[in-house]
Amino acid sequence: MHYNYLIIGSGLFGATFAHLATQRGERCMVIEKRNHLGGNIYCDNIEGINVHRYGAHIFHTSNKLVWDFVNGLVPFNRYTNSPIANYKGEIYNLPFNMNTFRQMWGVITPDEAQAVIDRQKAEAIAALGGREPANLEEQALCLVGRDIFEKLIKEYTEKQWGRPCSQLPAFIIRRLPVRMVYDNNYFNDAYQGIPIGGYNRLTEALLKGSDVITGCDFQQLKPSVERLADGKYSIVLPDHTRITYDKMVYTGPIDEYFDFSLGMLEWRTVAFRTRTEDTPNYQGNAVVNYTSHEKPFTRIIEHKHFEMFGQDVYATPKTVISEEYSTEYKPGMEPYYPVNDDRNNNLAQRYRDMAAQLSDVIFGGRLAEYKYYDMAPVIERCLTYFNL
């Protein structure tokens, strides 16, 4: 059996690439290491609720081409991301906006809020004595002042990165959006939502027409790859079938592809504790961040609020929540966020240089590019590749 593309990984990049290639009349074989398709956008169905197994995924974009593309596959709902911060029982709206400032200082007008922020920023800048911020803590204090930093940034960030803000580089937080309007919409994009019926429906639509194999680790098949005399490649599948293909699309970790020959890239990862609660409404919002060290988790996701609104929340008598714990990545865990310090950025670039020498392998997605991606830019990159 011959394929135009052998695609390693069925996440959003691999699945979108397969869809676009299939639409062009090309044949794709998709190999997935996990026992399900869809990568990190995969959902479990528990108590009739679509549960984001690998963390909350909220689709947002200002690119109408991308929005029309995904809605042409499955309609999206009107979910608007409006997270809440819980600091030792005090509740604040996010992102930082007039509701946040009213809750923190009792101010009502934008001028009042700006005056408080400007005063606290000036104190932080004066404390530096004319030098540039040397770490994340100093940088954040100069951007938003002490109150916002202490309650909504400091301990939450320390839980995310596993080290004090004073030991984190300043570039991580070069800007912090401050909105002088009463608007809790986290994203500025023109479009946002969740696929009606869950992300699995989007994955199924993207992979329609492709051949797929789950529970198949490419690293175990890699020794069987051969370059044939006609320029094509062959690989032996787990059932001992040999297939041929023209090009490979690789979406796994780039350092793993090269057998870690230059060293291992570092990641942060997230552990989830998901449980069913015997109540129809646990926290009243999809996303609640816990910004102090009092709670070891960074946030709680209540999944039903992504797709159930108003009184519909109570039509399902139970709910499902996930506590998220940020932790250091170790082999065998799922890599989530690249550690973008000098050491890892330089190493990643050396791997990218090696990848650029391979004309028959396309590297795409967050793992293969060592780059944090939202979902829409992943799709946009695939559309660009196909000149769409």
N, C-alpha and C positions, 0 to 999 in steps of 0.2 A: 504494500500500500504506500502510495506517495502523497506527501503533503507539501504545500508551499511553505508553511510555517510550523515548527514545533515550538509551542509556547509553554514555558516553565512557570507555572503559577496561575491560578484562576482568580486572583484579586482584581481590583478595578482596572489596572493597566492591562493585564493579560486578557481579561474578558472583553474590554472595550476594543483592544487591538484585534482580537479574534472576530468580533462582530463586524468591524469595518473591513477586515480582509475577506470575510465570508460574503459581505455585501458586494464586494468587488469580484466575486466569483472564484476566490481562492480557497483552498482547503487548509483547515487548521486542526492540529492535534494538541490538546491542552492536557498537561500533566500537572496534577495537584498533589502535594505532599500530605495535606490533611485529608481527613475522611469526609470532607464536605467541600463544596465549591463556594467561591465568593471572597476568599481571603478574610480580611478583618471586618468586612461589612456583613458577614454572615449573621443571621438571626436564628435563635431558638424560639419555638413557640411553646410558652408555658402559661397555663390557665387562659388560653386564648389571647395572650399578649405576645407581641413580637419583641423578644429580648435581644438587645445588641450584645452578643457574647463577648466581643473584644472592645467594648467601650462605646460610648455614644458617638454616633455618626449623623451629623446634621448637614445636609447638602445646601450649599449657598454659593451664589455666583452673580456677577453682573454681566456675564457673557450670555447674551440671548441665544446664540448658536448652541452653546452647551446646554442651556435650560430647555430649549426646544428639542434637542437631541434626546435627553433623558426622558422628557415627558412624552416623546414619540414612542418610547418603549413601554413605559408604565406611568400613569398619571401620579403626580405628587400632591400632597395635601398642603395646608396653609400653616404648618407649624412654624412658629417664630421663637427663636432661642432667646430667652430672657432669664438667665441664671440668677440665683440668689446666693449671697454669702452669709454664712453663719459664723460669727466670731464670739465664742463663749456665750451663746444664747442671744446675742444681738444680731438683728437681721438687717442686711443692706442689699439694695439692688445693684446689679451689675449690668453693663459696664459702668464705670464711674460717670454718673450723670447727676442732674439736679435732685432726683429722688435720693441718691446716695448721700449727697451733701446735706440735704434736709434731715435725713435720718442721723447723720453724724454730728452736725453742728446746729441744727434747728434753723438754718438759713432758708430764705424763700426765693430771693432773686438771684439771677446770675452774677450781678455785681457783688453781692454779699459773699457768695461762694468763692468768686475769683479773688476777693480781698483776703480771705483766710488762706487760700492756697498760695497766693503770692507772698504773704508774710512768712509762711512756713518754708517756702522755697528759698527766700532770701536768707533765712537763718541757716539753712543747710549750705548754701553757696558761700556764705561768709565764713562758716566753720572750716572750709577747705583752704582758706587763706590764699586764694588765687590759683591753686593747682586744679587739674582735671580730676574728676571722680576716678578713684583707683579700683573700685569694686562695685558690685551690684547694689549694695546697700547705699553707698554714697550717691550713686547715679539715681536711684529711685527717690531718695530724699530731695535731690535737686529738681526732680521732675514733678512730684506731687506733694512733697512735704511729709512731716512726721506722722500725722494722724492716719492718713490713708495708708502709708507704708506700714505702720505698726499693726494695724487691724486687718488689712486686706491683702498685703503683699508679703511681708517678711516671713511669717511662719509657714504660710502656704507654699511659698517658693522653696523654703528650706526642706519641707516635706517632699516636694517634687524632685529636688536635686540631691537630697541626702547630705547636704553640707550647709554651713552658715552662709548667709548672704554676703557677709564680709569676706568670704573666701571664693565667691563666684565672680567671674569677670564682668566688667561693667557693660560690655557690648550686648549681653543677653537682653538688656532692658533699655535700649537706647531711646525708646519712646513709649509713653503710656497714654492711651487715648482718654482725654477728659472732655466730656460733652456738657455744655452749659444749656441743656434742654432736658425736659422731663420725658425721657425716652429710654425704655429698658431693652430695646431691641439690640442684641449683642453685635449683630453684623450690620454693616453699612450696605451690603449688596442689594441689588434690585430684586433678586429672587432667592427664596429659601423654602425648604420643606422636606418631607420624608415621603418615600414611595408609598402610595396607598396599598396596604397589604404587606408592607415590609420590604427590606432590601433584597431578600431572596428572589422576589419577583423580577427585580432589575437584573440580577445575575442570570437568571434563567433566560430572560429575553436577550441578553448580550451573548450568551453562549449557544443560542439556538442555531443549529446548523453545523456546529463544531463537534468533533469527537473528543470526549473527555475521559480521563482516568483519574480516580481519586485514590488516596492512600499509596501514592507512588512517589518515592524520593528520587529526584533526579541525580543526586550525588551517588546513589548506588548504581544507577544506570550509566553514569558518565564514562566509566571505563570501556563500555561497549561502543561508544561513538567512533565511527570511522569516516574518513573522507574517501569517497569513491573516485574512480578514474574520470567520470563525467562531471566532476565538480560538486555533485550532490553529497549529502551526508546520510549515514544510516545509524540507527540505534536499536538496541534489543529491548523490548518491553517486558514487564514482569511475567507475561504469559509465554515468553520466548518468541513472540512474533517480532520479526525485524521489519521496521518501516524505514522509508527514506524521506528526506526533507531538503528544502533549498536553504532556508535560513532558520535560525533560532531566535526566539524572543525570550529573554531571561529577565525574570522579575525577583529573583532571590537575592540574598546578600552578595554584594560584589566581591567582598574579600573571600567568601566561601567559593565562589566560582573559580578563583585563582588559587584555591587550596591554601589560603592564608599565607601565601609565599612572602609577602612583605610585612606580615603581622596582622593582628586582629583589630578591627575597628570596634570602638566602644559605643554602647547604647544605654539608654535608660529604658526600663520596662515597667509594666503595670500589672499588678495582681488584682483579681476580682473575687469578691465574696458575694455571690448572688443567692438570694433567698426569697421565698414566697411569704408574704405577710397576709394574715387573715383580716384584712381591712380593704375596702375599695379605694382608699386614698391615704397614702402614708405620709406624704410631705407637701402635697398640693402643687408641686412643680417638678418638671423633668430633671432639672439639674440644681443641686444645692452644694456649693463649695463650703468646706469646713476649713477656715483660714487660721485656726490656732492649733497648737500642739496638743490641746486637750483631747482631740480625736486623732488617732493614728492615720486615718484615711484622709485623702484629699477632697473627695466629694462622694455624694450618693446620687445615683441615677435612679429615677422611678420611671420605668420604661413605658408604661401605659400612656403617660402624658405626651409622648411623641405622636400618638395616633388617635387618642381619645380626648375629647374636649367637652367642657361644660358638664351637663348631667350625664352624658355618655360614659363618663368615668365610673359612675355608680352602677352601670349596667353589668359590669364585671365585678363580682363580689370580692375578689381577691386582687392583690397587686404583687408585682415583682420588683425588687430593688437590688442594686449592685453597689457595694462599697468598693472604692478604688484606692489601691495602695501603690504608691510609687516606690520603686526599688532599683537597685543596681542590677544590670543584666549579667547573667551567667550563661554559659553554653547550655543549650537545652531549653532555655526560656524563649519567649517570643520578643524579638527586638521591636521597640516602638519609636523612640526618639533618638536621633543621632546626637552625640555629644560633640558639639561644634566648637571645640577648643583648637588651638594651633596644631597640636599633635595629630588629632583625628582629621582635621581638615586637610593637612598636608598629606597624610597617608591616603585619604580618600582620593585626592587628586592624582596621586601616583597610580592608584588602581584605575581611575578613569582614563589616564593616559594609556595604560595597558589595554583597556577595553576598546579604546579608539583605534587600535591596530587591528581589531578583528572585524573584517568587513561583512562577515556572515552571521554576526551575533548582534542583536539589538538589545541594549540594556535600558530598562525602563521601570519607573516606580520608585518608591521611597527606599526600598532595600537595595536595589541595584544601582541607585544614584547616590545613596547615602545623603538623602535630603528629605526633610519633612514636607509632605504634600497634603494639602486639603484635597477633597475628592474632585472638585471641579477642575483644578489645574491638571490633574492626571488625565481626565477625559480630554481636556483641551490639547494636551501634548499629543495624544493619539490622533485627534482630528487634524492637527497640524502635520503630523507625519504623513497622513493620507491626503494632504493638500485640500482639506475641507474647511 
